[in-house]
């Protein structure tokens, strides 16, 4: 059922007078350390630290030392730990400030004169601080390390005591910590208060031990305007109202990490459901949008039921709320019992949303709810083990969604994730799944395709090796064993070994502790099959690492597979003919490694095997997953100059009758990459290469057409825009003309059936194809659609096309929109996504000229990293790599340093690929030969 929750103006009085930070002398600490006087505050980031291990409990000698001993440590000391937080917060949604009181039960387990916890961007009232009734002799704030050090005159008693303090802060506009999000209600702009604490931003809301291993119970109280909805992790225990303010007390939470604490205060409607166990589930939306939450609600209820059965463990909390937030940096956040989302990741409307967005909502909801077990109930011990959260949630989301929507063929689509991980992990500047974290400022950068997609892919590989039943049984045992506590990667391996009897640790350590993956080279030598593994790197080099590789091999049949572990650099399969289903070498003979792409590695075949696989593809002898794996491997090998572009084009020709969404999505990705690089590598041939790809994609596109059909599948609905967008970007005149025609009809009548949500991007790009400073009517029309639309998906699509122009002035006008109120900060990167190669110099000049403003406006490191990624990777020359490196030499920060290095490496890889392409004497002949065949 649907319910309305709250109406009226947002008004609140501040409970406490904000106390300005007052710095005392540095007490001999030096650097950016600050001794707090009677009152204190501050914030900031550090760039260095000593090590990644937990700081040791101080020795008796250290007890006599200064607070300086706690500086530069990766982690807080372990001599004191929180057991229970009582927090009282009062946000002022007009002044955008908040005041708070914290009472924390702290267990002192070793001799110390200090308490050390995290605090950032808070004004802590020094006079209010008490531990067991004692005031600290000194209070220090080390801004670079974001720690608050309380020094007492004498040694603290062992056992539990209460630490109390008052503090206040700002509801910031950085989408982290305790922040404000803007929304419209009855024509008026209002603020809601929202938290986003992962990874290290709870400390921006209240002083705390802000590390995953410091699990504690939380008892929250909020004082908010009486007409607003106030949500937290747990259900409301009681509520009282005094005039315009209501005080909401929440039930005490189970043990949980600080990054999972959540608060949302604003005006909302909701829809409600219930799980098979009686857990209440709600989806909260802006007022008037509750119907758009019904699909997510349905997926949410199904997901909780699915995971309860899979893990053999009930959902641990009494309720689950999912909330759509207008301003939200990530896609979603799995806060315990109160999951927050970008609106486009939670809301779906049958009339105005596309099929791809519907699928994204399902995957995102299933991902976040998997975290309620894998991440929230059992939490990684430190950020090094982040993949235990994100890799498993990614894998589990596909497992559950596949059971809800089998017609989506979601495991074939999962290869999008595997491909993304393979691309990133083939860079020298990648990182292991288990990556050492030396400072809190480094954590955000590992929320990437390695932790999510490689993590999920190696899980899929392990499940395939162990078998689904044994794997599920082991995961259920793991969840039960470590419930309400923390775990490391090794703990999971131990449980899997115990249940399966297989050497899981030895196998998987090669995949999680070392960077990269192998390419397995396969060669026929008489009647034997020789295999060899080398680390695969896109720059053409090769590392010395060796993996234990679960090899699956199909010979002329998908049903009968040979499985073995490749433990060394070389191996050989004797008398391969006898294992090939009785099939002798000939017209129908083929060998395929990595069946269904369950393994996280690439395969390089000799010429004979490559030719046989091309025939098998044309004869439809392979699975869809195998077809995808073959073309993606060939593409990567071409980039690395391990195979020619000519051989890749011959392979692409074998896919000319492909009609599956996933296969053609990958074909499109490969052809787009080749088309772009050809402009720089072989400009005289680039037009012919584009025509070749148009001929390859056009038959299926014409069969699908622009208009949806009543009987078509979900996957065909998804495929149509992929092909239409590809044809527009390749310059197919007929598609561009039709897109522009349909756009004009849509612009005049937004209810027309001629341009449903799925095909609008193709039409918008068609319009931008002809836009210039002297012919900007189409551009102005798109801007008007953006401003008039209330749908998040529509706005994102428009933003992604506005910069798709060769015209410098149009590109600059589009990019500058991100500094206006027209574009939310979270969406600004979309304006860079649409930049075409012809406008890359314009984009780079704009980035340089606006860098200081960008750094200030988009302080969250993940947002800045997107600016770098989408601009730098457009370039393809060594000279440009040098120029960009010099610009960032004095501007790099830990939060985006890895992204910058990866982006620069891609520039050099493209430069090397161009050199290789220019050395192919037969390329022009190959292109023209294939053009004539098509």
N, C-alpha and C positions, 0 to 999 in steps of 0.2 A: 504494500500500500504506500501511498505518497503522503507526506506531511509537510506542513509549513513550519519553519522554525525561526521566529524572530522578525521584527520589523521596526522601523523607526530610525532616528538619527543616532550615530555613534558618538557618545559623549561620556567622558570619564574624568574624574578628579584624581590627581596624583596623591597617593597615600603618604608619601614621604617627600620632604624637600630635597631636591637633588643637591648633593654636596660636591663642590668643585674639587678636582684633584689638586693636591698641594705637594710639591716635591720638596723633600728635605735634602740634606747633603748626601753624597753617595756612600758615606760610611766606609770608604776605602774599597768599595766593590768595583768600581770602574765600569767601562763600557756603557751599555744601555741599562744597567741595573739602576733601580730607584728605591731608596729607602722612603717609606711612606711616613708622613708626619701624622697629625691627628686624623687626617682624612687622606685618601689616596685613590688613584685610578691609573688607567693607561692601556696600552695595547701595542701591537706590532709583531714583526716576524724576525726570526733569526735565519742565518744561512748555513750555519755549521753545527756540528755536534761531534761528540767523542766516539760513540759506538751505538750499536743497535740492540744491545742486550739490556735487560732490566738493570737499573742502577742497583748496586749492592747495598745492603744495609751498612750504615757507617760503622767504622771501628771505634773503640773508645777514644782513640786519638782524634778521630774526626768529630767526636762529640764536643771537643773543645775548639773546633775550627769555626770558620765563618760560614755565612750563608752562601758564599761564593762557590763552595764545593758542589752545589747542586746545579750550577750553570753548565750549559753545553751538553747535557745528558739527553740521550734519545728518549728515556723513559723516567717516570717518577720513581723515587726510592720506595722500597717495599716495607719499611719499618712501621708504617701506619696505613690503614686501609678503611674506607667507608663501609658501613654495614646498612645504614638506613638514612635517607634524606627526607626531611620535612621541608617543603618549599612553599612559600607564599608569595605570589606574584600579582602585581597590579599594573596592567598596561594602560597607558593613556593614548587612545587612538586618534586624538586630535593633536596633541603635542608630540606624538610619536616618541614617547619615552616610557620607561617602566621602572618600577621600584620593587625590591624583593627582600625577603628575609629567609635565611637558610639556617636550619638546625640539623647538623649531621652527626649521627652516631659513628664515632671513629674508634677503631680498635688499634691500639698501640701494641706492637708485638715484639719490639726490640728497644733497647735503651736509646733515647734520643732527646735532644732539646728542641727539635724542630718538627713542624708540620709543613709538608710541601704539597701543594695542589695547583691546579691550573686556573688561570683567570686571564681574560683578555677583553679589552674594550669595556670594562666595567669600572665604575667608581665605587670602591669598597670603603665603607665607613670604618676607619681604623679604630675609632673609639668604641665601636660596637662589638669588636672581636673578643670572644671569650672561649676558652677551652677548659672544661671542668671548673668554670667560674674564674679562671685565671686570665688576665690580659697578657698578651705577648709583650716582651720587652722591646722587640723590634719587628717591623713588618717591611718586607722587601718585595718589590715587583720587578721581575726580570722580563722586560717587554719582548726581547728577542726570543726567549724560550717560553713565553706565555705562562710563567709560573709565579705563584704567590708563596713566599717563604715566611713562615711565622716562627720567630725565635723567642724562646722562653728563658727565663733566668735560670731555671734548674731542670734536671732530668724529669721527663714526664712519667707519671705512673703507668705501669703496664695494664692492659685491659681496656675496656670501653669507656669513653667519655663523650660528651656532646660538644661539638664545635659550632658556635653560633656567630652570625654576622649579618649586617645589613648592607645592601648594595643597590645601585641603580645603573641604568644604562639607556641606550637609544634603540628604538625600533628602527633598525637601519634599512637601507634600500639596496643591500648587496645580496639578498636572497640567501643569507647564511646566518647562523645564530638565531636570535629572536628578531624578526624583521617585519616590515609592513608590506602588504600587497594591496594594490588599488583595484577597485571594481566599481561598476555603475549600478546604482539603485534608484529607480524613479527619476532618472535624468541627472542625478547628483553623484559626484565621485566620492567614494568613501574608502576608508582604510580597514583592512582586517589585519590581525596579528597572527603570525605564523612562525613556527620553528623549523629549522633545517640544521640538524646537529652533526650528521655524518659528513666528514669523518671526525673532525676535531673542533667542533664549534659549539658544543654544549657550554664550554667555558665562556662563551660570549653572552650567555643568558644567566648563569649562576656559577659561582666558584665551585669547583668539583675536581674529583680525580677522573680526568677525562681520557681514560684508556679502556679498551674493551675488557681487559681482565679484572678491572675493579668493579665487579658486579655488586649491586646493592638493591635494596627495596626503596620505592619512592612513594611518598604521600604528599600529593599536591593539593594546593588550595589557590583558587583564582578569584580575584575581585574585578568584576567587569560590569559594563553597562547592562542594566537589567533586561533590555530588549534584545540582547545579542545571544547567540549560541556560543557556548564555551565547551570545547572538547579537549579531552586528554586521553592518555593511554587506557585508563580504567573507567568503569561506569561511575556516574555521580552517586556519592554516598548520601549527601544531603545538600540542601540549598536554602539560603535565607536571603531576603531582600530588605534593604533599608534605603528607601527613597530611590534614587536613580541607579544605585549600585546593588548588585547581587553578589553574594559570596558563595562560591561553589566548591564543595569539598568532595574529593574523589577517593574511591577505595584505594587501599594500598596495593601497589603492584607486586608481582613476584620479583625475584632477583633478575636484574637486567642491567645492561651497560648504558652509560650516559648517552651515547649517540642515538639511542632508541627512544629516549624521552621525547614527548611531543605535546604541543599545545596549538590549538587553532581557535581564534575568536573572531566572529563576524556574523553576517546575515546569510542564512542558508535555507533551502528546501531539502527534502530528502525522500528517498524511496527505501523500503525496508523489506528484508527477507529473513529467513531463519534456516539454520543448518539442520541436518538430521539429528544432531546432538542437542539442539535447542539453543545454539549460539545465535544471538541477534546480529544481523549484518545490515548496515546502512550505507548508502551512497549519498553524500552531501554535495549539493550543487548550488550555484548562484540561484537566487529566487527566480522562478519561472522556467528553470531548465531541468527539473527533476526527471522528466520523462527520458531525457538523454542519459540518465544514469541506470536505466533498467537493464541494458545489455551487460554492463560491468557488474551489476548486482547479481545477475544470473550466473555469470562466469565466476564471481567471487564465492557464491554459495557452493557451486559445484567444485571449485578448487579446494575449499576447506574440507568438504566431504572426501574428495579424492585423496588429499594428503593425509587425512586421518587414517584412512585405510592403508595407504602405501607405507607409512611410517609406523603403523600400528600404535599410534599415540594420539590422543584427542588434542584438538586445538586448546591451548593452555588457558585462554582468557575467556571471560564471560561474554564479551562482545567484540565486534570488529567494525570500525568505521573507516570508510574510504572517502576522501575529500578532494574535490577539484579546486586547485589554487590557481588564480590568474597569473601570478608571478612566481615562477618556480624554476630554479636553475637546472635541476636534473629532470629525467623523465618521470621518476616517481621515487618515493622513499618509504621503506618498509617499517616505519616506526611501529613498535609493539602495540597492536590493537587500534592504531590510528594511522592508517597509511595515507600519505599525501601524494598527489599527482599533479602534473600539468593537466590543464583541461583537455588538451587533445589526446592525452594518454588514458583518459577515463570516460569521456563523454562520447556517445555515438547516437547519431540521428539517422534513421532510415532514409529520410528525404535529402539530407544535405551532407552526409558523410560517405566517403568512398569505401570500397571493399578492403583496400589495403589498410585504411585507418581502423576499420572494424577488427581486422586481424591483429593489428598492433595493440588495440585495447585489450583483446583477449590474452595475448602473450604477456603484456605488461602486468595486468592484474594477476595472472597465474604466477609470474615471476615474483612479484612482491609478496604474495601469500605463501609461496614456498619458503620465503625467508622467515616466516613465523616459526618454522621448525629449524631450518638450516640457516642459522644466523642469529635468530632471536632466542629461541629455546636453547640451542647449542651455538655458542659464539666463538669466533676465532680468538685465539689467545692474544695475538698481536697482528698488526696490519700486514705483516709478512704473509700471513695465511688468509688474506682477503679472498683469495680464489675459492676457499671453502664456502664462503658466502655466495659470491657472485657466479662462480662456475656452476655450482650445484643448482642455484636458482634458475640459471639460464637453461640448463639441461632439464630440470624438473618442469619448467614452464612448457617446454615442447612435449614432454611426456604426457602432461595433463591435458593440454589443448588438443593433442592428437586423439585422446580418448573422447573429448567433447565434440570435436569436429573432424572426424576421420576423412571427410571429403576434401579437406584442405591439403592433404598430403604434406603435413607439416615437417616430417623428418627429411623429406627431400629439400624443403625450404631451409632446413637447419644448415645445409651446406653453405648458405650465405654467411653464417657465423663462422664456420670452419674456414672458408675462404678469407674472410676478414682477418682471422687470426694468423693464417699462413702468410698473408701479405706482410703483416706487421712483424711477425717473428722471423722473417727472412732479412731483416735489417740488422746491421751490426749494432745499432743503437736500440735494439729491443731489450728485453730483460727476462729473467726466469719467472716462471709462475710464482715461485716462492722468492720474492724480491726483498732484499734487506732495506729497511726503512730507517734512516738515520735521524730524521727530524720530522716533526708534525707537518711542516710545510711541503714535504715530499709526497704525502699520502695521496693527494688528489690525482696525481699523474698516473697512478697505477690502476685507477678505475678505467681500464682500457680494454682493448680486444684481447690482451693476454689473460688478464684476470677473468674476464667474462667468457670470451669465445674460445680461447685455447683451453681454459679451464673446463668448459662444457665439452669441448671436443675430446679431450683426453679421458674425461669421465665416460663419454660414449664409447671410446675405444676400450676402456677397461670393462665396461658392462658387456660389450660384445665378446671380450676374451673370457670373462668369468661366466657369462650366461645371466639372463635377466632374473631368474628366480633366486640364485645365490646372491646376486648383487642386491636385490631388494631386501632379502633377509638380513644381510650385513648392515645395510643402512638403517634399518629399523633397530638393530642391536646398538648401533652407534648412537642414535638419537636417545635411546633409553639410558645408555651408560653415561652420557655427558649432559643430560638434561639439566638446565639451570646452572650450567658451569661453562668452562671454556675448553677449547681443544686446539691441538696443533695438527698439522698434516700427518705427522707420524702416528698420531692417535687413530686417525681414520684407517691408515694402512694396517695397523695392528688388528683392528676389528675385522677388516676385510680378510686378512690372512687367517685369522682364527676361524672365521665362518667358512671360507672357501678352501683352505688348505693349500692355496697357491702362494708363490713368493711375490706377493703384491708389492712389498716395499722395494725390493731390488728392481723390479720391473718399473715401477712408477717414479722412483727417485730420479731415474735418468730423464724423465719428462718434466718434473716439477722443479728440480734444483739446478738444472743447467738450461741455459738459453738456447733457443733455436730448435731445429728438427732436421731430420735427414732427407736427402733425396736418394731413393733406392734405384740404382741403375741395373737394368735387366738386359741380358744378352743371351741369345741362343748360340751355343757352341756344339755343333753336331746334335746329339740327342740329349744334351745336358743344358740346363738353364743356370746361368751364372748370375748371382746377385751381389751387389756391393753397395755399401752405405757411405755417404759423405754428408757433412753438414751443408745445407743449402743456404746460400746467401745471394741476394739479388745483385750484389756488386761483382759477382763472378768468382769471388774468392771461396775458400773452403776451410772450415775449422777442423780441429782434431777430435772433436767430441764423438763418442760412440753411444748409441741408444740400444736398449733392448726393444726391438721392433716386432710387434705382433703382425706377422705377415698373413694375409689371406690371399689365396691365388685361385683364380678360376680359369679353366682351360676348356674352351668351346662350350662351356655350360655355366650357368649361374647357380644351379642347384647343387652341384658337386664341387666343393671347395677344399683345397688343401690348406691347412693351418700350421704354422710353425713360428718359433721365435728366432729372429735374426739377432744373435748376441754379439757377433763379431763384425769386423769390417767386411769380410768376404764370406760367402757360402755358395753352395752349388746343389742343385736338385738333379739327381741322376735320372736318366731315362725318362725325361719329361713326357715323351710320346705315350708311354704306357699309362700315364695318369690323366690323359686328356679324353676321357669318356670314349676311348676306342677310336678317336678321330685322328687320322694321320694328317701330316702337313699337306695343305692344299687350299682350295678355294675357301672353305669354311673354317679353317684353322685360325684360332686366336688365343692369346694368353693375356689375362688382365690381373694385375696385382692391386691390392687394397680394394677388395670387393665392397661395393656400396659406400666406399670412402669412409669406412669406420676407423681407419688408422690416421694418425696425424703426421703424415709424411707425403712427399711427392714421389712420383715414379717417372724415370726416364727410360724409354724403350729404345732398342736398336732399330735400324731402318726397317728390317724385315717385320718385326713385331708391330711397329708403328703403322706400316701399310696394312697389316692384317686387321688392326683395330679400326682403321678408317673404313674398311669394308664391313666390319661388324656393326659399326654405327649406322652405315647406310642401309644395312639389312635388318636393322632394329633387333639385333641379337643381345644388346646390353641393357642393363637397367638404367633408369633415368639418372640415378646417382652416379653410376659409372660414366655415363656420357658427360656429366658435369665435371667429374674429376679429371677426365682425360683432357678436356679443353682448357681447364684452369691450370693444370700442370704444364701443358704445352705453352700457354701464355707466359707463365712464370719463367720457364726455361728460355723462352725467346728474350724476355727482358734481361735475363742474366747472360745472354749471348751464348747459351749452351746449345741452342737450336736456332735455326734461321727463322726469320719472319716468313720467308717463302714456305717453309714447312708448316708453319702455323696457318697460313692462308689455305693451303691444300687441305688441312684438317677441317677448317671452318666450312669448306665446301661440302664436306660430308654431312653437315648438319642442315643442308638446304631444305629438307622436308620436316624439320623439327617443328612440333606444334605445342609442346608442353610449356607451361608458364615458367617453371623453375629452370629448365634447360635453356629456353630462349632468354631468360633474364641474365643468365651467365654469358650466353653468346653475345648479348647486347653489351654487357660490361666489357668483354674482351674487344669487340669491334670498336667500341667507343674509345678505349685506350689506344688501339692501333691507329684509329683515325686522327686522334689528337697528336700522337707522336710523329705521324707521317708528315704533318704540316711543317714541322721543324726539320725532320730527317730528309725527306724527299719531296719538297714543295711541288715539283713538276709532276709528281705521281700522286699527290694527295687527293686530287679530284677524282682520279680513276679508282683509287682505293675506296673512297666514299661511295662511288657508284656501285662498286662490287658489293659493298655491305647493304646498300639500298636494295639491290637485286636479291640478296640473301634473305632479307627480312620482309620484303614487300608482299610476297604471296600470302603468308599467314596474316599479315595486317589487313590485306584486302578481303580476305575471307571473314575476318572478324568485323571489319568495318568500324564506323564511328558509333553506330547505334546499338545499344544493348538488345539482346534477344531474350524472350521469356524463358526459354528452356536451357539457356547456357549455364555453365558451371561457375562456381565462385572463382576458380582458377582462370577461366577464360575472361571473366570480368577484370581480374587482376592483370592479365596479359595485355589486354587492349591498350591501356595507357602506356605500358612499357614500349610497345612497338611504335605507337603514334609519336611519342616523345622522341624516340630514337630516329625516326624518319625526319622529323622536324630538325633535329640537331645535325643530321647528316645533309640537310639542305634539299630535301625532296620537295620540289615546287608544288606538286599537286596536293600533298598533305598540308603544306603551309597555307596554300590558298583556301583549302577547305576549313582549316582551323580558324583562319581569320574570318571567314564567312560566318561560321557558327558563333564565333565570339560576338560579332556585331548583333546577331539576332538575340543572343543571351544578354548583351548589354542593354538592349532595348526592352527585353522581357525576361526578367530573372526567373520566371516560372516555366520557361520553355523546356521542353523535353529534349531539345537538340543538343544540349550541353550539360549532361549530368556530372556530378562531382568527379567521377573517375577519369573523364577526358578533358577536364578544364586545363590542366597543366599544359597539355599539348596545344590547346587553343591559345593560351596565354603566351607561350613561347613563339607561336606562329605570329602573333601580334608584334612581339618584341623584335622579331626578325627584320621588320621593316621600319622600326622606330629610329628616329634621329632627332637632332635638335630642331631641324626645320620641318619635321613630320612627326610630331609628338602626340597626336590625338589618341593613338592607341595606348601610349604610356599614361596619359592623363586619365583615360578610361579605366585602366588597371588600378591606378591610385584611388580612383573614386570607388571602385568595387572593394578595395581593401578597407577604406574608411567607413563604408556603409555596411559591411558585413559584420554580423555578430558571431560568426562561426570561426573558431580557432584554426581549423584545418584550412578553410578558405584563405585566411590571412597568411598562413605559412606558405601556401602555394604561390600566392601573389608575390610575397617577399622573395621567394626563391627564383622569380623570373625577372624582377625589375632591373637587375644589373646585367641581364643577358643581352648586352648591346655592344657594338663596336664603337659607338659614339662616346667620346671622352666625357662630354658635359652631362649626358644622361647617366653614365656610370657614376660620376662624382655626385650628382644630385641624389642618386639612389643611396649611395654609401653614407652620405651625410644625414639621411633620414634617421639613422640610428642614434643621432644626438638630439633627436626631437622626442616629444611626448607621443608621437605617432606610432613608435615601435617600442615594444617592451624589451628590456635589456636581454632577457632570456632568448629572444628571437632575432637579435641583431645579426648573429652569424649567418642567418639565412640570406642576407643581402650579399654575402661573399660567396655563397654556394653557387650562385648563378653566373659568376664571372667567367667569361669565355677567354680563351688564350689570347685573342686579339686585344683584349683590354687589360692584360696582366700588368703591363707597365703602369697604366693608370692606377690600378689598385695598389700596386707597390708604392708608388709615389704618395698616394693618399695615406697609406698605412704609416709611412715614415713621417709625413707631415703632421699626422694626428696622434702619434704614439703616446705622448704625455697625456693627452685627453682620454685616449682609450684606456690607459693604465689606471687613470683616476676613476673613470666612469664604470669600467668593468673590472672591479678589483678582484673578483673571484677568479682564481688562476685557471679554472677549467674554461671559462668564457674567453679569456685572453688566448689560451692555447688554440681555440678554434680560429681566431683571427689569423694566427701564424700559419696554422695548417692549411687553411683554404687559400691563402695568398702565396706563400712560399712555394708550395708544391706545383704551382702553375709553370714554374721555370724549368729550363732544361739545359743550362750551360754552366760550365765550370766558372766562368767569369761572373755570372750572376750569383753563384754560391759564395764566391769570395766577397762580393759586395754586401750580400745579406749578412754574412758572418761578421763583417766589420761593423755593420750598423748595430748589431745586437751585442757586440763585444762588451759594452759597458751598460747594457740594459737588461741582461738576462737575470731572471729570478728562479729560485728552485721550483716554484709551482708550474713553470712552463719550460724549463730547461730541456727536459727529455723530449718534449714535443718539437722544440726547435731543432735539436740535433737530428731527430728522425726526419723532419721535413727537409733539412739541408742534405741529408744522405740521399733522399729520394731525388733531389735535383741532380746530384752526381750520378746516380743510377740511370736516370733518363739521358744524361749526357753520354754516358757509355753506351747505352742502347742505341742512341742515334748514330754513334760512330760505327757500331756493328751493322746497322741497317744500311748505312752508306757503302759498306764494303761488300754487300750482296750483289753480285753481278747479274744474277738471274731474277732479281725481284720484279723488274718491269715486265719481263717475259711472263712470269707467273701470274701477275695481276691481269694482264691482257688475255692470257690463255683462259683464266677462270671467268673473266668477264664474258668472253665469247661462249663459254659453256652455259652460263646462266642466261 
